[in-house]
Amino acid sequence: MDKGTPSFDAVIVGAGFSGMYMLKSLRDKLGLKVKVYEAGDTVGGTWYWNRYPGARCDSDSYIYCYTFDKQLLQEWEWSERYPEQDEILRYLEHVAKRHDLKRDIQFNTRVTGGEYDEASNLWQVHTDKGETVTARFLIPAVGTLSYANIPQYKGLEKFRGKWYHTSNFPKEGVDFTAKRVAVVGTGATAVQAIPEIAQQAKQLVVFQRTANYCVPARNGKVDPELVKARKADYDNIVKRIRESFFGQEHYFIPKSALEVSREERERELDKRWDTGGFAFWLANYQDMFFNKEANEVIADYLKRKIRATVKDPKVAEKLIPKGYYYGTKRQPLDTNYFETFNKDNVLLVDAKADGPIEEITEKGIRAGGKEYEVDVIVFATGFDAMTGPLKALNLKGRGGRTLDKEWAEGPHTYLGISVVGFPNLFAITGPQSPSVLSNMPVSIEQHVDWVTDCIDNMRKTGKTIIEATRQAQDQWVAHVNEVVNMTLMTSANSWYMSANIAGKPRAFLPYLGPEGVGGYRKKCDEVAAKGYEGFALS
Ligand SMILES: Cc1cc2nc3c(=O)[nH]c(=O)nc-3n(C[C@H](O)[C@H](O)[C@H](O)COP(=O)(O)OP(=O)(O)OC[C@H]3O[C@@H](n4cnc5c(N)ncnc54)[C@H](O)[C@@H]3O)c2cc1C
C-alpha cells in the first residue's frame, strides 16, 4: 500500500547526458519534484571525468548530442568532426544553463546506498553527505563507463612517481614534458592518449595486453556546406539514427564479404578506411560479425595496414591483433597511433612477447622480469562496464535483495531498464539494452522518453508500483543471449563480455538485437502500447 509522502517524486543519480535529460523531462514535461545527485562538481559525466590528453568522442559530432532541443541542434556549432572533451563539456554546461538544470542537481554528492521500503513503497536514498531522502522513483543515470577499473597490481602503493587513471585526470592536466611515462593498456582510450603523450614525454613505454585493430578517425573541420546540409536535414537524420542499427548513419553492405571479388572488396574497404570513423566497423559486409572467414578477410586488410605503417617488423608483429575476431571489441579510432611506434622515444612492451606486468616497483613497472623505470604511470585500463556503477549504488530491493546477488552470473534485466525485485527503479542505458553498442545519446533519449511516458501513464491510471515480472525478465535475458550467441562477439575477451575484470562473471553486457537500436525501440514501444507488457503494475 502507498503510505508516506516522499521527499521527491524522483531521485536521479548522475548528471551526464542521461541524468540531465531525465531531470529536464520529468521536471519540465511532467512537473515532478526531482532531485539529482552527482559525485562530480558539475554536469557532464564522462566528459567531466575523462580529461586525459587526446580525449574526444568517436561518434560524429552532428549526432553526438541531444536531439530533443531542435533549436539547439540548429544553433550549436561543433568545431570538429570529433570534438575534444572540453568542448563536449562546454556543450553540456550550455545545455544545463539553457534549461536551468543545476538548481535541482546537488553536486559533490555520491549516492552510497538505497533501500526499497515495501511498507511505504518508497526508495530511501543515502548519500556520502549523511543525508537520507525518499522518492517514489529511483533512476540510476550512473553511466556505463563510469566505474574505473584500476588493476590491483602488486606494489602500486610503493611507486614513488605519480600515477593516474585516464577517467580521473587532474583538472589542471599533467605536464609530461621531460618525463618518463608508462601507459598501461591499449584500448580505445589509450589509442587516443598514446600519440599525444608521446609528443610530450621524454620516453614512453606502452604496456600492451591485447593488440587492437584500429582504424583512422580522420578528424578535422567539417565542410561548412555539409554542416549546412545536415542542419537543414536534421529531422530526417534524427529519424534515421533512431531507426538504425547502431544509432548512427552506418549501414551494413547487404552482401557477404566472400561473395564479391577481391578487387571489389578492397575497393569497399578502402572507401571505409578513407572515410574514417566507425564506417569500417559498422558499415562493413553484413556477415563480418557472423562468419569467421568473412571476418578474417576484413581483419587481414587491417593487419596489412599495420605492417605497412610500423617500420620495425618485430614491433609490427606485436601490434598485430591475434586470437580474436575483428569488431568483437570496442573499435578504437586513431590519429597516428601506429605511427607513434616508429618514434625513437616510444617502446612497446607486449604481455605475450615480452612478458606480462608482474608488479609495480618504487621506480616503475616490472614486466617479463625486467624493470622499466618511469616517473608517471597512466592507467588506461577502462571500466567495470555497465554493471559496475549500478552495483556500486548498494541498492536493496524487495526483501533486501542486492544486485550483487541477483547478478552473480551476469546481469538479469527486463529490457535493460528494470530488474525483478527492484520496483520503481529505472536504469538509463542499463545492461541488456543497446547502450554501449550504439551512439549513446540516441539510446539515452529513447530510455528517458520511455521512462517519462511510463511514469506519466502510471500517474494517469492511478498506479504507484511498476516492477518487471520474473517471466518477462527471464525471456529477455534468454533473448539477449540467444541473439549474441549467433555472432562472433562472445568469443572475445572484451569488456562487452565482462572479461576485463578479474572475477566478473562472463556475460555479454549490452543488447545486440537482430534489428539493433531501431528494433529495440520498436519492442519498447510495443511493451508500452500493450499496457506495459511484462511488468506488474499496481
Ligand atoms: C573516453 C570515453 C569516450 C566515449 N566516447 C563515446 C562516443 O564517441 N560515442 C558514444 O556514443 N559514447 C561514448 N562514450 C560513452 C559515454 O559514456 C556516453 O556517450 C555518455 O556520455 C553517457 O552519459 P551518461 O549520463 O549515461 O553517463 P556518464 O556520462 O558516465 O555520467 C554518469 C554520471 O553519474 C555519476 N555517478 C555515478 N555513480 C554515482 C553515484 N553513486 N552517486 C553520484 N553520482 C554518480 C558520475 O559521476 C557521472 O558524472 C565514451 C565514454 C568514454 C569513457
The ligand as an SDF file (V2000), in Angstrom:
LIG
                    3D

 53 58  0  0  0  0  0  0  0  0999 V2000
   36.5240    8.2000  -23.0310 C   0  0  0  0  0  0  0  0  0  0  0  0
   35.1430    7.9040  -23.4730 C   0  0  0  0  0  0  0  0  0  0  0  0
   34.7540    8.1890  -24.7730 C   0  0  0  0  0  0  0  0  0  0  0  0
   33.4500    7.9360  -25.1800 C   0  0  0  0  0  0  0  0  0  0  0  0
   33.0980    8.1970  -26.4760 N   0  0  0  0  0  0  0  0  0  0  0  0
   31.8460    7.9450  -26.8790 C   0  0  0  0  0  0  0  0  0  0  0  0
   31.4340    8.1770  -28.2230 C   0  0  0  0  0  0  0  0  0  0  0  0
   32.1980    8.6070  -29.0640 O   0  0  0  0  0  0  0  0  0  0  0  0
   30.1590    7.8840  -28.5710 N   0  0  0  0  0  0  0  0  0  0  0  0
   29.2680    7.3890  -27.6760 C   0  0  0  0  0  0  0  0  0  0  0  0
   28.1300    7.1580  -28.0340 O   0  0  0  0  0  0  0  0  0  0  0  0
   29.6210    7.1720  -26.3970 N   0  0  0  0  0  0  0  0  0  0  0  0
   30.8750    7.4280  -25.9890 C   0  0  0  0  0  0  0  0  0  0  0  0
   31.2270    7.1680  -24.6990 N   0  0  0  0  0  0  0  0  0  0  0  0
   30.2170    6.6640  -23.7540 C   0  0  0  0  0  0  0  0  0  0  0  0
   29.6950    7.8210  -22.8740 C   0  0  0  0  0  0  0  0  0  0  0  0
   29.8080    7.3940  -21.5680 O   0  0  0  0  0  0  0  0  0  0  0  0
   28.2560    8.1660  -23.2480 C   0  0  0  0  0  0  0  0  0  0  0  0
   28.2120    8.6270  -24.5850 O   0  0  0  0  0  0  0  0  0  0  0  0
   27.5890    9.2450  -22.3920 C   0  0  0  0  0  0  0  0  0  0  0  0
   28.4310   10.2990  -22.0860 O   0  0  0  0  0  0  0  0  0  0  0  0
   26.9940    8.6140  -21.1490 C   0  0  0  0  0  0  0  0  0  0  0  0
   26.2480    9.5450  -20.4340 O   0  0  0  0  0  0  0  0  0  0  0  0
   25.5720    9.0990  -19.0660 P   0  0  0  0  0  0  0  0  0  0  0  0
   24.9680   10.3160  -18.4890 O   0  0  0  0  0  0  0  0  0  0  0  0
   24.7010    7.9390  -19.2950 O   0  0  0  0  0  0  0  0  0  0  0  0
   26.7610    8.5640  -18.1730 O   0  0  0  0  0  0  0  0  0  0  0  0
   28.0450    9.3300  -17.6480 P   0  0  0  0  0  0  0  0  0  0  0  0
   28.4310   10.3900  -18.5880 O   0  0  0  0  0  0  0  0  0  0  0  0
   29.0280    8.2980  -17.3120 O   0  0  0  0  0  0  0  0  0  0  0  0
   27.5460   10.0480  -16.3330 O   0  0  0  0  0  0  0  0  0  0  0  0
   27.2330    9.3350  -15.1780 C   0  0  0  0  0  0  0  0  0  0  0  0
   27.4180   10.2540  -14.0010 C   0  0  0  0  0  0  0  0  0  0  0  0
   26.9310    9.5900  -12.8520 O   0  0  0  0  0  0  0  0  0  0  0  0
   27.7390    9.9510  -11.7740 C   0  0  0  0  0  0  0  0  0  0  0  0
   27.6180    8.9020  -10.7600 N   0  0  0  0  0  0  0  0  0  0  0  0
   27.8590    7.5740  -10.9040 C   0  0  0  0  0  0  0  0  0  0  0  0
   27.6220    6.9370   -9.7520 N   0  0  0  0  0  0  0  0  0  0  0  0
   27.2260    7.8810   -8.8590 C   0  0  0  0  0  0  0  0  0  0  0  0
   26.8350    7.8390   -7.5140 C   0  0  0  0  0  0  0  0  0  0  0  0
   26.7960    6.6840   -6.8320 N   0  0  0  0  0  0  0  0  0  0  0  0
   26.4900    8.9930   -6.9020 N   0  0  0  0  0  0  0  0  0  0  0  0
   26.5120   10.1670   -7.5720 C   0  0  0  0  0  0  0  0  0  0  0  0
   26.8800   10.2740   -8.8670 N   0  0  0  0  0  0  0  0  0  0  0  0
   27.2280    9.1340   -9.5070 C   0  0  0  0  0  0  0  0  0  0  0  0
   29.1310   10.0500  -12.3290 C   0  0  0  0  0  0  0  0  0  0  0  0
   29.9240   10.8950  -11.5390 O   0  0  0  0  0  0  0  0  0  0  0  0
   28.8580   10.6200  -13.7060 C   0  0  0  0  0  0  0  0  0  0  0  0
   29.0290   12.0030  -13.7240 O   0  0  0  0  0  0  0  0  0  0  0  0
   32.5290    7.3910  -24.2710 C   0  0  0  0  0  0  0  0  0  0  0  0
   32.9340    7.0680  -22.9740 C   0  0  0  0  0  0  0  0  0  0  0  0
   34.2260    7.3210  -22.5750 C   0  0  0  0  0  0  0  0  0  0  0  0
   34.6220    6.9620  -21.1820 C   0  0  0  0  0  0  0  0  0  0  0  0
  1  2  1  0
  2  3  1  0
  2 52  2  0
  3  4  2  0
  4  5  1  0
  4 50  1  0
  5  6  2  0
  6  7  1  0
  6 13  1  0
  7  8  2  0
  7  9  1  0
  9 10  1  0
 10 11  2  0
 10 12  1  0
 12 13  2  0
 13 14  1  0
 14 15  1  0
 14 50  1  0
 15 16  1  0
 16 17  1  0
 16 18  1  0
 18 19  1  0
 18 20  1  0
 20 21  1  0
 20 22  1  0
 22 23  1  0
 23 24  1  0
 24 25  2  0
 24 26  1  0
 24 27  1  0
 27 28  1  0
 28 29  2  0
 28 30  1  0
 28 31  1  0
 31 32  1  0
 32 33  1  0
 33 34  1  0
 33 48  1  0
 34 35  1  0
 35 36  1  0
 35 46  1  0
 36 37  1  0
 36 45  1  0
 37 38  2  0
 38 39  1  0
 39 40  1  0
 39 45  2  0
 40 41  1  0
 40 42  2  0
 42 43  1  0
 43 44  2  0
 44 45  1  0
 46 47  1  0
 46 48  1  0
 48 49  1  0
 50 51  2  0
 51 52  1  0
 52 53  1  0
M  END
$$$$
